[in-house]
Amino acid sequence: MPSGGAAFVQTESHPAQPAPITVRGPLAWMRANLFSTPGSGLLTLLAVAFVAWVLPDLVRFLFTDAVWSGDAAACRAKVDGACWAFIAQKFQYVRYGSYPETQHWRIDLTEAIGAVLIVWLLWTSAPKRNVAALLFFIVYPVFAFFLVRGSDLIGLPIIDTSLWGGLFITLLMSVVGIVVSLPVGVLLALGRRSALPIIRTVSVAFIEIVRGVPFITVLFMANVMLPLFVPEAWTPDRLLRPLIGTALFASAYMAEVVRGGLQAMPRGQTEGAQALGLGYWQSMRLIILPQALTTVIPGIVSTFIGLFKDTTLVAIVGIFDFLRTLESARLDPNWGGPTITTTSYVFAAMVYWIFCFGMSRYSQYTERRLKAGRAH
C-alpha cells in the first residue's frame, strides 16, 4: 500500500488463459492413459509396433487386393485379397436362411419394428418409455410371431420353422434370451435369498444344476430328451426347444450376477425401506433392485454378450443360425477359392463384433449417466 494510504485496484479484466497442453488436451490424455508409467509406455510402444506391422497387410487383404464384384473365377484369380463378391452373392441366404425369398419383407418389417422399439426403450430422454416397454414386451412378440410364421387368419402363408435361419435366427434367439433371462434371473436371485426354505431350495437347485452343465448339454436335453417325456402332440416346436433352453441357461447365470448386486446393498437400505412402511416387493421394486442392478451393469451386459455369441452352438442341434448358414454357403463347390473361408470368418467376426461392441458402449454410457446422477 502506498504511503498516502491509497490502494491500487485492478479495473480491467484479463482474458482467461487456456490450460497448459500438459494438463489438458491430447498430450495430457496421452500422458495420463498411454504413458502414465514406464511399463505403460513400453506396452503402448509395443502395441503401436504390432499395429504398424499387421495393419498394412490387413488393409491390403481386406480392401486393396480384395475382389468386390464378379464371380468365383475372379476370386480364384486373385489369391491375395478377400472375396467380398462371395459375401454379396450369398448375403440373402446368410441373412434369411431358407425362408422363401418372396416373403423376406415379413422378416424385414419385423426387425425394423423391433429396432424402433428397442431404440425408443433404450433412449433415456425419449417420451413415454413405459409405452415402449408395454409394446416391446407384450404386443410385439405376438405381432412378430404371427407375421414371421404366418397365419391363415391374417392371410399370410405359414412358413415352417425348419426354413428359418441365418442372421435372423441369431437375432431372434439373442433377443428372446436377453428379454427372458433378466426378469427370470431377478426372480431366481430373490428366490435364492428367500427366507422360505422351499423357494430357496428350488432356486438354488435350478441355478446350480444349470450352471453345472455345459450349454451343449442343455441344448441336447431341450431338443432331444424333452420330446421323450411328453406326448407327441405336446412336443414343442423344433425351434422353440432351443429357445427355451437358451433362455433358462442364461437366466441361471443372470441370477448369480443379480445376487451379487443384492449382496452389495447396505443393510441400511432395507431398514430405511421398512421405516418408510414399504413392504417387501415395494422396497425391492422402488429401492433395492434399482440400486443393485445399477451396481452390476457390467456383469449384466457381459452375460448378454456371452449369450449373443453362444447362440452359435444351436447349430449342433440342427438350427441354421448365422454362422451355420455362412459355413453352408462357403461349401458351395461353385464358389471354391483360396480366400473364401478366410473371408467368411472375417465377415462373421465383423458382424459379431459390431453387435457386441454396441452393447458394450451402451452399458458404458448408462454407467456414466447413472454416476453423474448420483454425483448430483
Secondary structure, DSSP 8 states (H G I E B T S, - for coil): --TTS------S--------TTTSSHHHHHHHHTSSSHHHHHHHHHHHHHHHHHHHHHHIIIIIT-B-SS-HHHHHH-TTS-BHHHHHHHHHHHHHBTS-GGGHHHHHHHHHHHHHHHHHHH-TT-S-HHHHHHIIIIIHHHHHHHHHH-BGGGTB----GGGB-BHHHHHHHHHHHHHHHHHHHHHHHHHHT-SSHHHHHHHHHHHHHHHTS-HHHHHHIIIIIHHHHS-GGG---TTHHHHHHHHHHHHHHHHHHHHHHHHTS-HHHHHHHHHTT--HHHHIIIIIHHHHHHHTHHHHHHHHHHHHHHGGGGGGGT--BHHHHHHHHHT-GGG--TTHHHHHHHHHHHHHHHHHHHHHHHHHHHHHHHHHHHH-
